[in-house]
Amino acid sequence: MMEEKTMVADTLAGINGELVRFGEMIPQTENKELKQTLKQIRTATEQSQEQLFQLAREKSYYVPAACATSEEIAHVRSLFTNASL
């Protein structure tokens, strides 16, 4: 029998995968009505993901990484602002 923690983690992984697919589909869609529908579904999916994420945190199924330091943030920012494209 699957544990609740495993089910929550699997569900979050699935939702996150769906959100990636919406991010790929929406900009490639020319039909404005379809694009709007996909955006609405993505928003509802994001809300579900956030609720499940909060549940996982409350039950200590997920422990977030430590917050980045100011130096780490500055370093990552410099990687993107100094990159030549």
C-alpha distances in whole Angstrom, upper triangle without the diagonal:
4,6,9,12,10,10,14,15,14,16,19,19,20,22,24,24,26,28,29,30,32,34,35,36,38,41,41,41,45,44,45,43,40,40,40,37,35,36,35,31,31,32,30,27,28,28,24,24,26,24,21,22,24,21,19,22,22,19,20,17,21,24,27,29,32,35,37,41,44,45,42,42,46,45,43,45,48,46,46,49,51,49,52,51
4,7,8,7,7,10,11,11,12,15,16,16,19,20,21,22,25,26,27,29,31,32,33,34,37,38,38,42,41,42,40,37,37,37,34,32,33,32,28,28,29,27,24,25,25,21,20,22,21,17,19,20,17,16,19,20,16,17,14,17,20,23,26,29,31,34,37,40,41,38,38,42,41,39,41,44,42,42,45,47,46,48,47
4,5,5,6,9,10,11,12,14,16,17,18,20,21,23,25,26,27,29,31,32,33,35,38,38,39,43,42,42,41,38,37,37,35,32,33,32,29,28,28,26,23,24,24,20,19,21,19,15,17,18,15,13,16,16,13,14,11,14,17,20,23,26,29,32,35,38,39,36,36,40,40,37,40,43,41,41,44,46,45,48,47
4,5,5,6,9,10,10,12,14,15,16,18,20,21,22,24,26,27,29,30,31,33,36,37,37,41,40,40,38,35,35,34,32,30,30,29,26,25,25,23,20,21,20,17,16,17,15,12,13,14,11,10,13,13,10,12,9,12,16,19,22,25,27,30,33,36,38,35,35,38,38,36,38,41,40,39,43,45,44,46,45
4,5,5,6,9,10,11,12,14,15,16,18,20,21,23,25,26,27,29,30,32,34,36,36,40,40,39,38,35,34,34,32,30,29,29,26,24,25,23,20,20,20,17,15,16,15,11,12,13,10,8,11,12,9,9,6,9,12,15,18,21,24,26,30,33,34,31,31,35,35,32,35,38,36,36,39,41,40,43,42
4,5,5,6,8,10,11,12,14,15,17,18,20,21,23,25,26,27,29,30,33,34,35,38,38,38,37,34,33,33,31,29,29,28,25,24,25,23,20,20,20,17,15,17,16,13,13,15,13,10,14,15,12,12,9,11,14,17,19,23,25,27,31,34,35,32,32,36,35,32,35,38,36,36,39,41,40,42,41
4,5,5,6,9,10,10,12,14,15,16,18,20,21,23,24,26,27,28,31,32,33,36,36,36,34,31,31,31,28,26,26,26,22,22,22,20,17,18,18,15,13,16,15,11,12,15,12,10,14,15,13,14,10,13,16,18,21,25,27,29,32,35,37,33,33,37,36,34,36,39,37,36,40,42,40,43,42
4,5,5,6,9,10,10,12,14,15,16,18,20,21,23,25,26,27,30,31,31,35,35,34,33,30,29,29,27,24,24,23,21,19,20,18,15,15,15,12,10,12,11,7,9,11,9,7,11,12,10,11,8,10,13,15,18,22,23,26,29,32,34,30,30,34,34,31,33,36,34,34,37,39,38,41,39
4,5,5,6,9,10,11,12,14,15,17,19,20,21,23,25,26,28,30,31,34,34,34,33,30,29,29,27,24,24,24,21,19,20,19,16,16,16,13,11,13,13,9,9,12,11,8,11,14,12,12,8,8,12,13,16,20,21,24,27,30,31,28,28,31,31,28,30,33,32,31,34,37,35,38,37
4,5,5,6,9,10,11,12,14,16,17,19,20,21,23,25,27,28,29,32,32,33,31,28,28,28,26,23,23,23,20,19,20,19,15,16,17,14,12,15,15,11,12,15,14,11,15,17,15,15,12,12,16,17,19,23,24,26,30,33,34,30,30,33,33,30,32,35,33,32,36,38,36,38,37
4,5,5,6,9,10,11,12,14,15,17,19,20,21,22,25,26,27,30,30,30,29,26,25,25,23,20,21,20,17,16,17,15,12,13,14,10,9,12,12,8,10,13,12,11,14,16,15,16,13,13,16,17,20,24,25,27,30,33,34,31,30,34,33,30,32,35,33,32,35,38,36,38,37
4,5,5,6,9,10,11,12,14,15,17,19,20,21,24,25,26,29,29,29,28,25,24,24,22,19,19,19,16,14,15,14,11,11,12,9,7,9,10,7,7,11,11,9,12,15,14,14,11,11,14,14,17,20,21,23,27,29,30,27,26,30,30,26,28,31,30,29,32,34,33,35,34
4,6,5,6,9,10,11,13,15,15,17,19,20,23,24,25,28,29,29,28,25,24,24,23,20,20,20,17,15,17,16,12,12,15,12,9,12,14,11,11,14,14,12,15,18,17,17,13,12,15,15,17,21,22,23,27,29,30,27,26,29,29,25,27,30,28,27,31,33,31,33,32
4,5,5,6,9,10,11,13,14,16,17,18,21,22,23,26,26,27,26,22,22,22,20,17,18,18,15,13,15,14,11,12,14,12,10,13,14,12,12,16,16,15,17,20,19,19,16,16,19,19,21,24,25,26,30,32,33,30,29,32,31,28,30,33,30,29,33,35,33,35,33
4,5,5,6,9,10,11,12,14,15,16,19,20,21,24,24,24,23,20,19,19,17,15,15,15,12,10,12,11,7,8,10,8,6,10,12,10,11,14,14,14,16,19,19,19,16,15,18,18,20,23,24,25,29,31,32,29,27,31,30,27,28,31,29,28,31,34,32,34,32
4,5,5,6,9,10,11,13,14,16,18,19,20,24,24,24,24,21,19,20,19,15,15,16,13,11,12,13,9,9,12,10,8,10,13,11,11,14,16,14,16,19,20,19,16,15,17,16,18,21,21,22,26,27,29,25,24,27,27,23,25,28,26,24,27,30,28,30,28
4,5,5,6,9,10,11,13,14,17,17,19,22,23,23,23,20,19,20,18,15,15,17,14,11,14,14,11,11,14,13,11,14,16,14,14,18,19,17,20,23,23,22,19,18,20,19,20,24,24,25,28,30,31,27,26,29,28,25,26,29,27,25,28,30,28,30,28
4,5,5,6,9,10,10,12,15,16,16,20,20,20,20,16,15,16,15,11,12,13,10,8,11,11,8,10,13,12,10,14,16,14,15,18,19,19,21,23,24,24,21,20,22,21,23,26,26,27,31,32,33,30,28,31,30,27,28,31,29,27,30,32,30,31,29
4,5,5,6,9,10,11,13,15,16,19,19,19,19,16,14,15,14,10,10,12,10,7,9,10,7,7,11,11,9,12,15,14,14,17,19,18,20,23,24,24,21,19,21,20,21,24,24,24,28,29,30,27,25,28,28,24,25,28,26,24,27,29,27,29,27
4,5,5,6,9,10,12,13,15,19,20,20,20,17,15,17,16,12,12,15,13,10,12,14,11,11,15,15,12,15,18,17,17,20,22,21,22,25,26,25,23,21,22,20,21,24,24,24,27,28,29,26,24,27,26,22,23,26,24,22,25,27,25,26,24
4,5,5,6,9,11,11,12,16,17,18,18,14,13,15,14,10,12,14,12,9,13,14,12,12,16,16,14,17,20,19,19,22,24,23,25,28,28,28,25,24,26,24,25,28,28,28,31,32,33,29,28,30,29,26,26,29,27,24,27,29,27,28,25
4,5,5,6,9,10,10,14,15,15,15,12,10,11,11,7,8,10,9,6,10,12,10,11,14,15,14,16,19,19,19,22,24,23,25,28,29,29,26,24,26,25,26,29,28,28,31,32,33,30,28,30,30,26,26,29,27,25,27,30,27,28,26
4,6,6,7,9,11,14,16,15,16,14,11,13,13,9,9,12,11,8,11,14,12,12,15,16,15,17,20,20,20,22,25,24,25,28,29,29,27,24,26,24,25,27,26,26,29,29,30,27,25,27,27,23,23,25,24,21,23,26,24,25,22
4,6,6,7,9,13,15,15,17,14,11,14,14,11,12,15,14,11,15,17,15,15,19,19,18,20,23,23,23,26,27,27,28,31,32,32,29,27,28,26,27,30,29,28,31,31,32,29,27,29,28,24,24,27,24,22,24,26,24,24,22
4,6,5,6,10,11,12,13,10,8,11,11,8,10,13,12,11,14,16,14,15,19,19,19,21,24,24,24,27,29,28,30,33,33,33,31,29,31,29,30,33,32,31,34,35,35,32,30,32,32,28,28,30,28,25,27,30,27,28,24
4,5,5,9,10,10,11,9,6,8,9,7,7,11,11,9,12,15,14,15,18,19,19,21,23,24,24,27,28,29,30,32,34,34,32,30,31,29,30,32,31,31,34,34,35,32,29,31,31,27,27,29,28,25,27,29,27,27,24
4,6,8,10,11,13,11,8,11,13,10,10,14,14,13,15,18,17,17,21,22,21,23,26,27,26,29,31,31,32,35,36,36,34,31,33,30,31,33,32,31,34,33,34,31,29,30,30,26,25,28,26,23,24,27,24,24,21
4,6,9,11,13,11,9,12,14,11,12,16,16,15,18,20,19,20,23,24,23,26,28,29,29,31,33,33,34,37,38,38,36,34,35,33,33,36,34,34,36,36,37,34,32,33,32,29,28,30,28,25,27,29,26,26,22
4,6,8,9,7,6,10,11,9,11,14,14,14,17,19,19,20,23,24,24,26,28,29,29,32,34,34,35,38,39,39,37,35,37,34,35,38,36,36,39,39,39,37,34,35,35,32,31,33,31,28,30,32,30,29,26
4,6,9,8,7,11,12,12,13,16,17,17,19,21,22,23,25,27,27,29,31,32,32,35,37,37,38,41,42,42,40,38,40,38,39,41,39,39,41,41,42,39,36,38,38,34,33,35,33,30,31,33,31,31,27
4,6,5,6,9,10,11,12,14,15,16,18,20,21,22,24,26,26,28,30,31,32,35,36,37,38,40,42,42,40,39,40,38,40,42,40,40,43,43,44,41,38,40,40,36,35,38,36,33,34,36,34,34,30
4,5,5,6,9,10,10,12,14,15,16,19,20,21,23,24,25,27,29,30,31,33,35,36,37,39,41,41,39,38,39,37,39,41,39,39,42,41,42,40,37,38,39,35,34,37,35,32,33,36,34,34,31
4,5,5,6,9,10,11,12,14,15,17,18,20,21,23,24,26,27,29,30,32,33,35,36,38,39,40,38,37,39,37,39,41,40,40,43,42,44,41,39,40,41,37,36,39,38,34,36,38,37,37,34
4,5,5,6,9,10,10,12,14,15,16,18,20,21,22,24,26,27,28,30,32,32,34,36,37,38,36,35,37,35,37,39,38,38,41,41,43,40,37,39,39,36,35,38,36,33,35,37,35,35,32
4,5,5,6,9,10,10,12,14,15,16,18,20,21,22,25,26,26,29,30,31,32,35,36,37,35,33,35,33,34,36,35,35,38,38,39,36,34,35,36,32,31,34,33,29,31,34,32,32,29
4,5,5,6,9,10,11,13,14,15,17,19,20,21,23,24,25,27,29,30,31,33,35,36,34,32,34,32,34,36,35,35,38,38,39,37,34,36,37,33,32,35,34,30,32,35,33,34,31
4,5,5,6,9,10,11,12,14,16,17,18,20,21,23,24,26,27,29,30,32,33,34,32,31,33,32,34,36,35,36,39,39,41,38,35,37,38,34,34,37,35,32,34,37,35,36,33
4,5,5,6,9,10,10,12,14,15,16,18,20,21,22,24,26,26,28,30,31,32,30,29,31,29,31,33,32,33,36,36,38,35,32,35,35,31,31,34,32,29,31,34,32,33,30
4,5,5,6,9,10,10,12,14,15,16,18,20,21,22,24,25,27,29,30,31,29,27,29,27,29,31,30,30,33,33,35,33,30,32,33,29,28,32,30,27,29,32,31,32,29
4,5,5,6,9,10,11,13,14,15,17,19,20,21,23,24,26,27,29,30,29,27,29,28,30,32,31,32,35,35,37,35,32,34,35,32,31,34,33,30,32,35,34,35,33
4,5,5,6,9,10,11,12,14,15,17,18,20,21,22,24,26,27,28,26,25,28,26,29,31,30,31,35,35,37,34,32,35,35,32,31,35,33,31,33,36,34,36,33
4,5,5,6,9,10,10,12,14,15,16,18,20,21,22,24,26,26,24,23,25,23,26,28,27,28,31,32,33,31,28,31,31,28,28,31,30,27,29,32,31,32,30
4,5,5,6,9,10,11,13,14,15,17,19,20,21,23,25,25,24,22,24,23,25,27,26,27,30,31,33,30,28,30,31,28,27,31,30,28,29,33,32,33,31
4,5,5,6,9,10,11,12,14,16,17,18,20,21,23,24,23,22,24,23,26,28,27,29,32,33,35,32,30,33,34,31,30,34,33,31,33,36,35,37,35
4,5,5,6,9,10,11,12,14,15,16,18,20,21,22,20,19,22,21,23,26,26,27,30,32,33,31,28,32,32,29,29,32,31,29,31,34,33,35,33
4,5,5,6,9,10,10,12,14,15,16,18,20,21,19,17,20,18,21,23,22,24,27,28,30,27,25,28,29,26,26,29,28,26,29,32,31,33,31
4,5,5,6,9,10,11,13,14,15,17,19,20,19,18,20,19,22,24,23,25,28,29,32,29,27,30,31,28,28,32,31,29,31,34,34,36,34
4,5,5,6,8,10,11,12,14,15,17,18,17,16,19,18,22,24,24,26,30,31,33,30,29,32,33,30,30,34,33,31,33,36,35,38,36
4,6,5,6,9,10,10,12,14,15,16,14,13,16,15,18,21,21,23,26,28,30,27,25,29,29,26,27,31,30,28,31,34,32,35,33
4,5,5,6,9,10,10,12,14,15,14,13,15,14,17,19,19,21,24,26,28,26,24,27,28,25,26,30,29,28,30,33,32,35,34
4,5,5,6,9,10,11,13,14,13,13,15,15,19,21,21,24,27,29,31,29,27,31,32,29,30,33,33,31,34,37,36,39,38
4,5,5,6,9,10,11,12,11,11,14,14,18,20,21,24,27,29,31,29,27,31,32,29,30,34,33,32,34,37,36,39,38
4,5,5,6,9,10,10,9,8,10,11,14,17,17,20,23,26,28,25,24,27,28,25,27,30,29,29,31,34,33,36,35
4,5,5,6,9,10,10,9,11,11,15,17,17,20,24,26,28,26,25,28,29,27,28,32,31,30,33,36,35,38,38
4,5,5,6,8,8,9,12,13,17,19,20,23,27,29,31,29,28,32,32,30,31,35,34,34,36,39,38,41,41
4,6,5,6,5,5,9,10,14,17,18,21,25,27,29,27,26,30,30,28,30,33,32,32,35,37,37,40,39
4,5,5,6,5,6,8,12,14,15,19,22,25,27,24,24,28,28,26,28,31,31,31,33,36,36,39,38
4,5,8,8,10,12,15,17,18,22,25,27,30,28,27,31,32,30,31,35,35,34,37,39,39,42,42
4,5,8,10,13,16,18,20,24,26,29,31,29,29,33,33,32,33,37,36,36,39,41,41,44,44
4,5,6,10,13,15,17,21,24,27,29,26,26,30,31,29,31,34,33,34,36,39,38,42,41
4,7,10,13,16,18,21,24,28,29,26,27,30,30,28,31,34,33,33,36,38,37,40,40
4,6,9,12,15,18,21,24,26,23,23,27,27,25,27,30,29,29,32,34,34,37,37
4,7,9,12,15,18,21,23,20,20,24,24,23,25,28,27,28,31,33,32,36,36
4,6,8,11,15,18,19,17,17,21,21,19,21,24,24,24,27,29,29,32,32
4,6,9,12,15,16,14,14,18,18,17,19,22,21,22,25,27,27,30,31
4,6,9,12,14,12,13,16,17,16,18,21,21,22,24,26,27,30,31
4,6,9,11,10,10,13,14,14,15,18,19,20,22,24,24,28,29
4,7,8,6,6,10,11,10,12,15,15,17,18,20,21,25,26
4,5,5,6,9,10,11,12,14,16,17,18,20,21,25,27
4,5,5,6,9,10,10,12,14,16,16,18,20,24,25
4,5,5,6,9,10,10,12,15,15,16,18,22,24
4,5,5,6,9,10,11,13,14,15,17,20,22
4,5,5,6,9,10,11,12,14,16,19,21
4,6,5,6,9,10,10,12,14,18,20
4,5,5,6,9,10,10,12,16,18
4,5,5,7,9,10,11,15,16
4,5,5,6,8,10,14,15
4,5,5,6,8,12,14
4,6,6,6,10,12
4,6,5,9,10
4,6,8,10
4,6,9
4,6
4
